[in-house]
Amino acid sequence: MILTSATLSRLADWLEAIPEEGGVALIDKASGWTSFDVVAKLRGLTRIRKIGHAGTLDPLATGLLIVCLGKATKTIQGYQDAVKRYEALVRLGATTKTDDAEGDEENLRPTDGIDAASIAAALEKFKGEIDQIPPMYSAIKKNGVRMYKLARKGLEVERSPRRVAIHAMEMLRFENPELALDVTCSKGTYIRSLARDLGEELQCGGYLKALRRTAIGEYTVDKAVTLDQIAAALRATEHDGTTNHAH
């Protein structure tokens, strides 16, 4: 059983099944939380020790995070390998060191000449398999050290390009200088890098202002539950005396 908005009313049954079968939860992650924060909070709520998530979301990002508990942690790789879908808000005409809104804006440039036609032409260049250079602020290791730790010390190191696939990318709206995109891509794709590279292609710079993951494979965020909803449902089941936490 997968914990979703449709099955939240059966939370006690879901918890009870975890020791034998494991469990999977579709979580709608809030902004400001790390993926690890979500796992730690769920561990505290359910008192189940063995928990892992399938695919990190940056703290500023929101949306679908699939969390596996107990024996279901063996299935994490399958979810990680699945195609991902995002709604991304790109701010054109500026860059940041982090390639997202965590960093301060710099390299401000005009965006007057950019229109829907120039954006459409630029988007075409990123569709299909592309080589992408990860952001300096990423969890990828360089000589055993995570790159964001080097970046925080002001260091910039050479990053090897990684082959990723952009299966689809469509403009949702353009209100200069902000561009909203619907992106479907392979695992390992950095939407921050995509925003940065799109800004370079348009010759004005760009960074990722906001990001929401809307789907992982067949699972969509509209079926997900928030941590607050789980906490409230747990309080209700405990009040009814129906919850028997697993360890």
C-alpha positions in Angstrom: 0.0 0.0 0.0 1.2 3.4 -0.9 0.4 6.4 1.3 -1.3 9.0 -0.8 -4.1 11.6 -0.3 -6.6 8.8 -1.2 -5.2 6.3 1.3 -4.4 8.8 4.2 -7.7 7.7 6.0 -6.1 4.2 6.2 -2.9 5.5 7.8 -3.2 2.9 10.7 -3.4 0.0 8.2 -0.4 1.4 6.3 1.7 1.7 9.4 0.7 -1.8 10.5 1.8 -3.3 7.2 5.3 -1.8 7.2 7.1 -4.4 9.5 6.1 -7.2 7.1 5.8 -5.5 3.7 7.5 -2.1 4.0 5.7 1.1 3.0 5.9 3.9 0.4 4.7 7.4 0.9 4.2 10.2 -1.7 5.2 13.4 0.1 4.6 17.0 -1.1 7.7 18.6 0.3 7.5 22.2 1.5 10.0 24.9 0.7 12.8 25.3 3.2 13.0 21.6 4.1 15.9 19.4 2.9 15.0 15.9 1.7 16.8 14.6 4.8 14.6 16.8 7.0 11.6 15.1 5.6 13.0 11.6 6.3 14.0 12.6 9.8 10.5 14.0 10.5 8.8 10.9 9.2 11.1 8.8 11.3 10.0 10.7 14.3 6.3 10.6 13.4 6.2 6.8 12.6 9.0 5.6 14.9 10.3 3.5 12.0 14.0 3.6 11.8 14.7 2.3 8.3 13.6 5.2 5.9 15.1 6.6 2.7 14.0 9.0 -0.1 14.2 8.4 -3.8 15.8 11.5 -5.4 16.9 14.7 -3.6 15.0 18.0 -3.9 16.9 21.2 -3.1 15.7 23.0 0.1 14.0 25.8 -1.9 12.2 23.3 -4.2 8.8 21.9 -3.4 6.8 18.9 -4.7 6.9 15.2 -4.9 9.4 13.3 -2.8 8.9 9.5 -2.7 9.9 8.0 0.7 10.4 4.3 1.3 10.1 2.7 4.7 11.2 -0.8 6.0 11.7 -3.4 3.3 10.5 -1.0 0.6 13.9 0.8 0.9 15.1 -1.9 -1.5 12.9 -0.3 -4.2 14.4 3.2 -4.0 16.6 2.7 -7.0 13.6 2.0 -9.2 12.0 5.3 -8.3 15.3 7.2 -8.6 15.7 5.9 -12.2 12.2 7.0 -13.2 11.6 10.0 -15.5 11.0 13.3 -13.5 8.8 16.2 -14.3 9.1 19.8 -13.0 7.6 23.2 -13.1 10.5 25.6 -13.1 10.5 29.4 -12.8 13.6 30.9 -14.4 14.6 34.5 -13.8 16.4 35.9 -16.9 18.7 38.9 -16.9 20.8 37.9 -13.9 23.0 35.0 -12.6 23.8 33.8 -9.1 26.7 31.7 -7.8 24.3 29.0 -6.7 22.4 29.0 -10.0 19.2 29.5 -7.9 17.6 32.0 -5.6 19.8 31.0 -2.7 22.6 33.2 -4.1 22.7 37.0 -4.6 21.9 38.3 -8.0 24.9 39.4 -10.1 25.8 40.1 -13.8 22.5 42.0 -14.3 21.7 42.4 -18.0 18.7 43.8 -20.0 16.1 41.3 -21.3 14.2 43.7 -23.6 15.0 41.8 -26.8 13.8 38.5 -25.5 10.4 37.3 -26.7 8.4 34.0 -27.0 10.0 33.2 -30.4 13.6 33.6 -29.1 12.8 31.5 -26.1 11.2 28.7 -28.2 14.3 28.6 -30.4 16.5 28.4 -27.4 14.5 25.6 -25.8 14.8 23.5 -28.9 18.6 23.3 -28.4 18.2 21.6 -25.0 15.8 18.9 -26.0 17.0 15.3 -26.3 20.3 14.1 -24.9 22.6 16.9 -23.7 25.9 17.2 -21.8 25.3 19.2 -18.6 27.8 20.6 -16.2 26.5 20.3 -12.7 26.3 23.4 -10.4 29.2 24.1 -8.1 26.6 24.0 -5.3 25.8 20.3 -5.6 26.2 17.1 -3.6 28.5 15.6 -6.3 31.9 14.6 -4.8 35.2 15.9 -6.2 38.2 14.0 -4.7 35.9 12.7 -1.9 34.6 16.2 -0.9 31.0 17.3 -1.8 31.3 20.3 -4.2 29.0 22.5 -2.2 31.5 22.4 0.7 34.2 23.6 -1.7 31.9 26.3 -3.2 31.1 27.6 0.3 34.9 28.2 0.7 34.8 30.3 -2.5 36.5 27.5 -4.5 35.5 26.8 -8.1 36.6 23.4 -9.5 36.3 21.9 -12.9 33.2 19.7 -13.2 32.9 16.9 -15.7 29.8 17.2 -18.0 27.2 14.6 -17.4 24.9 13.2 -20.1 21.2 13.7 -19.3 18.0 13.6 -21.3 15.4 16.4 -21.7 12.4 14.5 -22.9 10.1 17.5 -23.2 10.4 21.2 -22.3 7.5 23.7 -22.9 7.0 27.3 -22.0 4.1 27.8 -19.7 4.3 31.6 -19.6 6.7 34.4 -20.1 6.3 37.6 -18.1 9.6 39.3 -18.7 12.0 38.7 -17.0 10.4 35.5 -15.5 9.9 32.4 -17.6 7.9 29.4 -16.4 8.7 26.0 -17.9 7.3 22.5 -17.8 10.3 20.1 -18.0 10.3 16.3 -18.3 13.8 14.8 -17.9 16.0 11.9 -16.9 17.4 11.3 -13.5 20.5 13.3 -12.7 19.3 16.4 -14.5 20.0 19.6 -12.7 17.2 22.1 -13.4 19.5 24.8 -11.9 22.0 24.0 -14.6 19.3 24.1 -17.3 18.2 27.6 -16.1 21.8 28.8 -16.1 22.5 27.4 -19.6 19.3 28.7 -21.0 20.2 32.2 -19.8 23.6 31.8 -21.5 21.9 30.7 -24.8 19.7 33.8 -24.6 22.8 35.9 -23.9 21.3 37.5 -20.8 22.1 35.1 -18.0 19.5 33.2 -15.9 19.0 31.4 -12.7 16.3 29.1 -11.2 14.0 31.2 -9.0 11.5 28.4 -8.0 11.1 24.7 -8.7 8.3 22.2 -8.1 8.6 18.5 -8.9 5.2 17.4 -10.3 5.9 13.8 -11.1 8.2 10.8 -10.7 7.4 8.1 -13.2 3.7 7.4 -12.9 3.3 9.1 -9.5 2.1 12.7 -9.4 2.3 15.4 -6.7 -1.5 15.9 -6.7 -1.8 12.5 -5.1 0.8 13.3 -2.4 0.4 14.3 1.2 2.1 16.8 3.4 3.9 16.1 6.6 1.3 18.2 8.4 -1.5 16.0 7.0 0.3 12.9 8.2 0.9 14.4 11.6 -2.8 15.3 11.9 -3.9 11.9 10.8 -1.6 10.3 13.3 -3.0 12.4 16.1 -6.5 11.3 15.0 -5.6 7.6 15.0 -3.8 7.8 18.3 -6.9 9.5 19.8 -8.9 6.6 18.5 -6.4 4.1 19.9 -5.9 2.4 16.5 -2.2 3.2 15.9 0.4 0.6 16.7 3.8 2.0 15.7 6.4 -0.3 14.3 10.0 -0.2 15.2 
